[in-house]
């Protein structure tokens, strides 16, 4: 994981951040330097659960908390990225807001 080592506020209230990241992190971007989102592990404080199914629980499912979904099971197309550090594994899921129709913003 990287860290922000310098920031500057522009006149239009946008920010410029200078990042310090390891070469492996840069390689993981595979040359994509647009549409990059930053997140902080310390802000991941909502509880979630994993369901286990199948023989000896070998199949695992991330449960979408009921507070941010309806009881209907259709969520449109999902995509995800797995990010590993020395101590944590992050799964970042992407749901298209316009096509999901079932997710809400109660759990902000």
DOMARDREN-330543 format. One line per field, with one value per atom (N, C-alpha, C, O): residue number from 1; residue in one letter; atom name; x negated, y negated, z. Coordinates in steps of 0.05 Angstrom, whole numbers. Layout:
nr <- (NUM / ...)
rest <- (A / ...)
atom <- (CA / ...)
x <- (X / ...)
y <- (Y / ...)
z <- (Z / ...)
REM end
This chain:
nr <- (1 / 1 / 1 / 1 / 2 / 2 / 2 / 2 / 3 / 3 / 3 / 3 / 4 / 4 / 4 / 4 / 5 / 5 / 5 / 5 / 6 / 6 / 6 / 6 / 7 / 7 / 7 / 7 / 8 / 8 / 8 / 8 / 9 / 9 / 9 / 9 / 10 / 10 / 10 / 10 / 11 / 11 / 11 / 11 / 12 / 12 / 12 / 12 / 13 / 13 / 13 / 13 / 14 / 14 / 14 / 14 / 15 / 15 / 15 / 15 / 16 / 16 / 16 / 16 / 17 / 17 / 17 / 17 / 18 / 18 / 18 / 18 / 19 / 19 / 19 / 19 / 20 / 20 / 20 / 20 / 21 / 21 / 21 / 21 / 22 / 22 / 22 / 22 / 23 / 23 / 23 / 23 / 24 / 24 / 24 / 24 / 25 / 25 / 25 / 25 / 26 / 26 / 26 / 26 / 27 / 27 / 27 / 27 / 28 / 28 / 28 / 28 / 29 / 29 / 29 / 29 / 30 / 30 / 30 / 30 / 31 / 31 / 31 / 31 / 32 / 32 / 32 / 32 / 33 / 33 / 33 / 33 / 34 / 34 / 34 / 34 / 35 / 35 / 35 / 35 / 36 / 36 / 36 / 36 / 37 / 37 / 37 / 37 / 38 / 38 / 38 / 38 / 39 / 39 / 39 / 39 / 40 / 40 / 40 / 40 / 41 / 41 / 41 / 41 / 42 / 42 / 42 / 42 / 43 / 43 / 43 / 43 / 44 / 44 / 44 / 44 / 45 / 45 / 45 / 45 / 46 / 46 / 46 / 46 / 47 / 47 / 47 / 47 / 48 / 48 / 48 / 48 / 49 / 49 / 49 / 49 / 50 / 50 / 50 / 50 / 51 / 51 / 51 / 51 / 52 / 52 / 52 / 52 / 53 / 53 / 53 / 53 / 54 / 54 / 54 / 54 / 55 / 55 / 55 / 55 / 56 / 56 / 56 / 56 / 57 / 57 / 57 / 57 / 58 / 58 / 58 / 58 / 59 / 59 / 59 / 59 / 60 / 60 / 60 / 60 / 61 / 61 / 61 / 61 / 62 / 62 / 62 / 62 / 63 / 63 / 63 / 63 / 64 / 64 / 64 / 64 / 65 / 65 / 65 / 65 / 66 / 66 / 66 / 66 / 67 / 67 / 67 / 67 / 68 / 68 / 68 / 68 / 69 / 69 / 69 / 69 / 70 / 70 / 70 / 70 / 71 / 71 / 71 / 71 / 72 / 72 / 72 / 72 / 73 / 73 / 73 / 73 / 74 / 74 / 74 / 74 / 75 / 75 / 75 / 75 / 76 / 76 / 76 / 76 / 77 / 77 / 77 / 77 / 78 / 78 / 78 / 78 / 79 / 79 / 79 / 79 / 80 / 80 / 80 / 80 / 81 / 81 / 81 / 81 / 82 / 82 / 82 / 82 / 83 / 83 / 83 / 83 / 84 / 84 / 84 / 84 / 85 / 85 / 85 / 85 / 86 / 86 / 86 / 86 / 87 / 87 / 87 / 87 / 88 / 88 / 88 / 88 / 89 / 89 / 89 / 89 / 90 / 90 / 90 / 90 / 91 / 91 / 91 / 91 / 92 / 92 / 92 / 92 / 93 / 93 / 93 / 93 / 94 / 94 / 94 / 94 / 95 / 95 / 95 / 95 / 96 / 96 / 96 / 96 / 97 / 97 / 97 / 97 / 98 / 98 / 98 / 98 / 99 / 99 / 99 / 99 / 100 / 100 / 100 / 100 / 101 / 101 / 101 / 101 / 102 / 102 / 102 / 102 / 103 / 103 / 103 / 103 / 104 / 104 / 104 / 104 / 105 / 105 / 105 / 105 / 106 / 106 / 106 / 106 / 107 / 107 / 107 / 107 / 108 / 108 / 108 / 108)
rest <- (X / X / X / X / X / X / X / X / X / X / X / X / X / X / X / X / X / X / X / X / X / X / X / X / X / X / X / X / X / X / X / X / X / X / X / X / X / X / X / X / X / X / X / X / X / X / X / X / X / X / X / X / X / X / X / X / X / X / X / X / X / X / X / X / X / X / X / X / X / X / X / X / X / X / X / X / X / X / X / X / X / X / X / X / X / X / X / X / X / X / X / X / X / X / X / X / X / X / X / X / X / X / X / X / X / X / X / X / X / X / X / X / X / X / X / X / X / X / X / X / X / X / X / X / X / X / X / X / X / X / X / X / X / X / X / X / X / X / X / X / X / X / X / X / X / X / X / X / X / X / X / X / X / X / X / X / X / X / X / X / X / X / X / X / X / X / X / X / X / X / X / X / X / X / X / X / X / X / X / X / X / X / X / X / X / X / X / X / X / X / X / X / X / X / X / X / X / X / X / X / X / X / X / X / X / X / X / X / X / X / X / X / X / X / X / X / X / X / X / X / X / X / X / X / X / X / X / X / X / X / X / X / X / X / X / X / X / X / X / X / X / X / X / X / X / X / X / X / X / X / X / X / X / X / X / X / X / X / X / X / X / X / X / X / X / X / X / X / X / X / X / X / X / X / X / X / X / X / X / X / X / X / X / X / X / X / X / X / X / X / X / X / X / X / X / X / X / X / X / X / X / X / X / X / X / X / X / X / X / X / X / X / X / X / X / X / X / X / X / X / X / X / X / X / X / X / X / X / X / X / X / X / X / X / X / X / X / X / X / X / X / X / X / X / X / X / X / X / X / X / X / X / X / X / X / X / X / X / X / X / X / X / X / X / X / X / X / X / X / X / X / X / X / X / X / X / X / X / X / X / X / X / X / X / X / X / X / X / X / X / X / X / X / X / X / X / X / X / X / X / X / X / X / X / X / X / X / X / X / X / X / X / X / X / X / X / X / X / X / X / X / X / X / X / X / X / X / X / X / X / X / X)
atom <- (N / CA / C / O / N / CA / C / O / N / CA / C / O / N / CA / C / O / N / CA / C / O / N / CA / C / O / N / CA / C / O / N / CA / C / O / N / CA / C / O / N / CA / C / O / N / CA / C / O / N / CA / C / O / N / CA / C / O / N / CA / C / O / N / CA / C / O / N / CA / C / O / N / CA / C / O / N / CA / C / O / N / CA / C / O / N / CA / C / O / N / CA / C / O / N / CA / C / O / N / CA / C / O / N / CA / C / O / N / CA / C / O / N / CA / C / O / N / CA / C / O / N / CA / C / O / N / CA / C / O / N / CA / C / O / N / CA / C / O / N / CA / C / O / N / CA / C / O / N / CA / C / O / N / CA / C / O / N / CA / C / O / N / CA / C / O / N / CA / C / O / N / CA / C / O / N / CA / C / O / N / CA / C / O / N / CA / C / O / N / CA / C / O / N / CA / C / O / N / CA / C / O / N / CA / C / O / N / CA / C / O / N / CA / C / O / N / CA / C / O / N / CA / C / O / N / CA / C / O / N / CA / C / O / N / CA / C / O / N / CA / C / O / N / CA / C / O / N / CA / C / O / N / CA / C / O / N / CA / C / O / N / CA / C / O / N / CA / C / O / N / CA / C / O / N / CA / C / O / N / CA / C / O / N / CA / C / O / N / CA / C / O / N / CA / C / O / N / CA / C / O / N / CA / C / O / N / CA / C / O / N / CA / C / O / N / CA / C / O / N / CA / C / O / N / CA / C / O / N / CA / C / O / N / CA / C / O / N / CA / C / O / N / CA / C / O / N / CA / C / O / N / CA / C / O / N / CA / C / O / N / CA / C / O / N / CA / C / O / N / CA / C / O / N / CA / C / O / N / CA / C / O / N / CA / C / O / N / CA / C / O / N / CA / C / O / N / CA / C / O / N / CA / C / O / N / CA / C / O / N / CA / C / O / N / CA / C / O / N / CA / C / O / N / CA / C / O / N / CA / C / O / N / CA / C / O / N / CA / C / O / N / CA / C / O / N / CA / C / O / N / CA / C / O / N / CA / C / O / N / CA / C / O / N / CA / C / O / N / CA / C / O / N / CA / C / O / N / CA / C / O / N / CA / C / O)
x <- (-17 / 0 / -17 / -40 / -7 / -21 / -13 / 4 / -24 / -16 / -19 / -34 / -3 / -4 / -26 / -26 / -45 / -68 / -66 / -81 / -48 / -44 / -17 / -8 / -4 / 21 / 22 / 9 / 37 / 40 / 69 / 80 / 81 / 108 / 106 / 92 / 121 / 121 / 143 / 161 / 142 / 163 / 191 / 210 / 195 / 222 / 230 / 248 / 217 / 223 / 218 / 228 / 202 / 192 / 165 / 153 / 156 / 131 / 111 / 118 / 86 / 64 / 51 / 42 / 48 / 35 / 10 / 10 / -11 / -36 / -37 / -36 / -39 / -38 / -65 / -81 / -70 / -93 / -83 / -70 / -90 / -81 / -105 / -124 / -102 / -122 / -120 / -99 / -142 / -141 / -120 / -109 / -115 / -95 / -67 / -51 / -62 / -36 / -32 / -11 / -53 / -52 / -48 / -33 / -62 / -59 / -31 / -20 / -18 / 10 / 29 / 51 / 23 / 41 / 40 / 58 / 20 / 18 / 20 / 32 / 7 / 7 / 32 / 33 / 52 / 76 / 72 / 69 / 71 / 66 / 90 / 87 / 113 / 138 / 159 / 157 / 179 / 201 / 190 / 198 / 173 / 162 / 176 / 179 / 185 / 198 / 180 / 166 / 180 / 164 / 183 / 206 / 174 / 190 / 170 / 147 / 181 / 165 / 176 / 200 / 159 / 167 / 179 / 197 / 170 / 181 / 210 / 224 / 221 / 249 / 267 / 291 / 256 / 272 / 281 / 269 / 302 / 311 / 340 / 351 / 352 / 378 / 375 / 359 / 391 / 389 / 403 / 424 / 391 / 403 / 397 / 382 / 409 / 406 / 399 / 403 / 388 / 383 / 399 / 397 / 414 / 429 / 411 / 396 / 413 / 399 / 419 / 438 / 415 / 433 / 416 / 392 / 430 / 417 / 403 / 405 / 389 / 375 / 353 / 334 / 355 / 336 / 333 / 311 / 353 / 352 / 331 / 321 / 325 / 304 / 313 / 296 / 339 / 349 / 357 / 372 / 346 / 352 / 365 / 358 / 383 / 398 / 396 / 399 / 390 / 392 / 421 / 434 / 432 / 460 / 461 / 446 / 480 / 486 / 505 / 527 / 498 / 515 / 543 / 546 / 563 / 591 / 596 / 614 / 580 / 584 / 579 / 588 / 564 / 558 / 570 / 563 / 587 / 599 / 628 / 637 / 643 / 670 / 668 / 646 / 690 / 690 / 688 / 685 / 691 / 688 / 659 / 641 / 654 / 627 / 612 / 588 / 624 / 610 / 595 / 607 / 569 / 553 / 539 / 522 / 547 / 533 / 506 / 500 / 489 / 462 / 444 / 443 / 429 / 409 / 382 / 377 / 363 / 335 / 320 / 330 / 296 / 281 / 251 / 242 / 236 / 207 / 198 / 208 / 179 / 167 / 140 / 123 / 137 / 112 / 101 / 115 / 76 / 64 / 41 / 25 / 39 / 16 / 3 / 12 / -16 / -29 / -10 / -12 / 9 / 26 / 56 / 72 / 64 / 93 / 98 / 80 / 123 / 132 / 157 / 176 / 158 / 181 / 194 / 181 / 221 / 237 / 254 / 271 / 248 / 263 / 283 / 274 / 309 / 329 / 341 / 343 / 347 / 359 / 387 / 389 / 407 / 434 / 443 / 440 / 453 / 463 / 488 / 509 / 488 / 510 / 536 / 558 / 533 / 556 / 570 / 594 / 555 / 567 / 574 / 589 / 563 / 568 / 597 / 610 / 606 / 634 / 641 / 662 / 624 / 631 / 614 / 621 / 592 / 576 / 585 / 593 / 584 / 591 / 569 / 549 / 572 / 551 / 556 / 546 / 571 / 577 / 553 / 551 / 533 / 510 / 486 / 466 / 487 / 464 / 445 / 424)
y <- (24 / 0 / -25 / -25 / -45 / -70 / -90 / -84 / -114 / -135 / -162 / -165 / -181 / -208 / -223 / -224 / -234 / -248 / -278 / -293 / -287 / -316 / -321 / -305 / -343 / -350 / -380 / -396 / -388 / -417 / -422 / -407 / -444 / -451 / -471 / -491 / -466 / -483 / -504 / -501 / -526 / -547 / -537 / -549 / -516 / -506 / -484 / -468 / -484 / -465 / -436 / -418 / -431 / -404 / -401 / -420 / -376 / -371 / -357 / -342 / -363 / -348 / -332 / -344 / -306 / -289 / -278 / -270 / -277 / -264 / -238 / -238 / -215 / -189 / -176 / -179 / -160 / -144 / -115 / -106 / -100 / -72 / -54 / -63 / -29 / -9 / -3 / -6 / 6 / 13 / 35 / 34 / 53 / 74 / 62 / 71 / 41 / 28 / 15 / 17 / 2 / -11 / 11 / 6 / 33 / 55 / 66 / 74 / 67 / 77 / 59 / 69 / 34 / 16 / 23 / 15 / 38 / 47 / 24 / 26 / 1 / -22 / -39 / -60 / -32 / -48 / -70 / -65 / -94 / -117 / -136 / -159 / -128 / -143 / -127 / -102 / -140 / -127 / -111 / -88 / -123 / -110 / -121 / -145 / -103 / -110 / -104 / -84 / -122 / -118 / -109 / -119 / -91 / -84 / -78 / -73 / -80 / -77 / -53 / -51 / -34 / -10 / -18 / -3 / -39 / -47 / -56 / -57 / -62 / -70 / -46 / -49 / -22 / 2 / 12 / 31 / 0 / 7 / 18 / 20 / 24 / 36 / 66 / 78 / 79 / 108 / 122 / 113 / 143 / 160 / 189 / 195 / 207 / 235 / 250 / 241 / 274 / 293 / 318 / 330 / 327 / 352 / 374 / 370 / 397 / 421 / 442 / 447 / 453 / 473 / 496 / 495 / 518 / 541 / 559 / 555 / 578 / 598 / 585 / 574 / 585 / 574 / 543 / 533 / 530 / 501 / 490 / 468 / 506 / 497 / 474 / 460 / 471 / 448 / 426 / 430 / 402 / 380 / 357 / 352 / 343 / 321 / 297 / 299 / 273 / 249 / 240 / 238 / 236 / 227 / 197 / 183 / 188 / 159 / 153 / 164 / 136 / 130 / 121 / 106 / 131 / 125 / 95 / 85 / 80 / 52 / 37 / 14 / 49 / 35 / 49 / 43 / 69 / 83 / 89 / 89 / 96 / 106 / 136 / 147 / 149 / 178 / 192 / 216 / 177 / 188 / 195 / 182 / 215 / 226 / 215 / 222 / 199 / 190 / 164 / 145 / 164 / 140 / 130 / 113 / 141 / 132 / 145 / 165 / 133 / 144 / 134 / 110 / 152 / 146 / 150 / 169 / 134 / 139 / 134 / 120 / 145 / 141 / 141 / 149 / 132 / 132 / 142 / 134 / 160 / 170 / 157 / 157 / 144 / 130 / 143 / 144 / 152 / 165 / 149 / 138 / 146 / 135 / 156 / 180 / 149 / 169 / 179 / 202 / 162 / 169 / 171 / 180 / 161 / 160 / 168 / 166 / 176 / 181 / 164 / 166 / 147 / 130 / 141 / 148 / 143 / 149 / 124 / 117 / 111 / 87 / 94 / 102 / 93 / 100 / 75 / 54 / 77 / 54 / 63 / 83 / 47 / 51 / 26 / 4 / 30 / 7 / -3 / 11 / -28 / -40 / -41 / -36 / -47 / -51 / -25 / -25 / -3 / 22 / 41 / 60 / 35 / 54 / 51 / 72 / 27 / 23 / 33 / 26 / 49 / 61 / 51 / 55 / 38 / 27 / -1 / -16 / -7 / -34 / -45 / -32 / -69 / -83 / -86 / -106 / -68 / -70 / -67 / -79 / -52 / -44 / -60 / -48 / -86 / -103 / -105 / -119)
z <- (0 / 0 / 0 / 10 / -12 / -13 / 8 / 25 / 7 / 25 / 11 / -8 / 20 / 10 / 24 / 49 / 9 / 21 / 18 / 31 / 0 / -4 / -16 / -32 / -8 / -20 / -24 / -9 / -44 / -50 / -59 / -75 / -48 / -56 / -79 / -77 / -100 / -123 / -120 / -103 / -135 / -133 / -138 / -127 / -154 / -159 / -139 / -145 / -116 / -94 / -101 / -88 / -121 / -127 / -113 / -104 / -111 / -96 / -115 / -133 / -110 / -122 / -100 / -80 / -103 / -84 / -96 / -119 / -81 / -88 / -72 / -48 / -87 / -74 / -74 / -92 / -53 / -51 / -51 / -32 / -72 / -74 / -82 / -94 / -76 / -83 / -113 / -125 / -125 / -154 / -160 / -182 / -142 / -146 / -149 / -165 / -133 / -134 / -162 / -174 / -172 / -198 / -219 / -239 / -217 / -236 / -236 / -257 / -213 / -211 / -226 / -234 / -230 / -246 / -276 / -291 / -284 / -312 / -332 / -353 / -325 / -343 / -341 / -355 / -326 / -323 / -303 / -279 / -313 / -295 / -295 / -286 / -305 / -303 / -289 / -287 / -279 / -264 / -241 / -237 / -225 / -202 / -177 / -174 / -160 / -135 / -112 / -111 / -92 / -68 / -46 / -44 / -29 / -5 / 18 / 14 / 41 / 66 / 81 / 88 / 88 / 103 / 130 / 140 / 142 / 168 / 167 / 187 / 143 / 140 / 134 / 132 / 130 / 126 / 153 / 164 / 163 / 190 / 191 / 213 / 169 / 168 / 170 / 156 / 187 / 190 / 167 / 158 / 158 / 137 / 144 / 163 / 129 / 135 / 110 / 88 / 115 / 93 / 98 / 120 / 78 / 80 / 69 / 50 / 81 / 71 / 63 / 77 / 39 / 29 / 19 / 16 / 12 / 0 / 20 / 44 / 9 / 26 / 42 / 31 / 68 / 87 / 83 / 90 / 73 / 70 / 51 / 55 / 30 / 11 / -7 / -18 / -11 / -27 / -8 / 11 / -13 / 5 / -11 / -34 / 2 / -10 / 8 / 32 / -3 / 12 / 12 / -9 / 36 / 38 / 36 / 48 / 20 / 18 / 41 / 42 / 60 / 83 / 75 / 56 / 89 / 83 / 85 / 72 / 101 / 103 / 77 / 74 / 58 / 33 / 9 / -14 / 13 / -10 / -4 / 19 / -25 / -20 / -19 / -21 / -15 / -13 / -40 / -42 / -62 / -88 / -93 / -82 / -109 / -112 / -137 / -140 / -154 / -178 / -172 / -163 / -178 / -173 / -198 / -197 / -221 / -246 / -247 / -234 / -263 / -267 / -245 / -238 / -233 / -213 / -224 / -240 / -215 / -221 / -195 / -177 / -193 / -169 / -174 / -195 / -154 / -155 / -127 / -107 / -127 / -103 / -98 / -116 / -75 / -68 / -43 / -23 / -44 / -21 / -11 / -26 / 16 / 29 / 46 / 45 / 62 / 79 / 101 / 110 / 109 / 132 / 125 / 141 / 101 / 94 / 65 / 48 / 60 / 33 / 30 / 46 / 9 / 3 / -22 / -42 / -21 / -44 / -50 / -34 / -72 / -79 / -101 / -123 / -95 / -114 / -127 / -114 / -152 / -167 / -177 / -191 / -170 / -178 / -193 / -183 / -217 / -233 / -220 / -219 / -209 / -195 / -212 / -202 / -238 / -255 / -262 / -266 / -263 / -271 / -248 / -251 / -224 / -202 / -192 / -188 / -189 / -180 / -153 / -142 / -141 / -115 / -92 / -69 / -97 / -75 / -68 / -85 / -42 / -34 / -17 / -12 / -8 / 6 / 35 / 48 / 48 / 76 / 93 / 115 / 84 / 100 / 93 / 85 / 95 / 88 / 111 / 109)
REM end
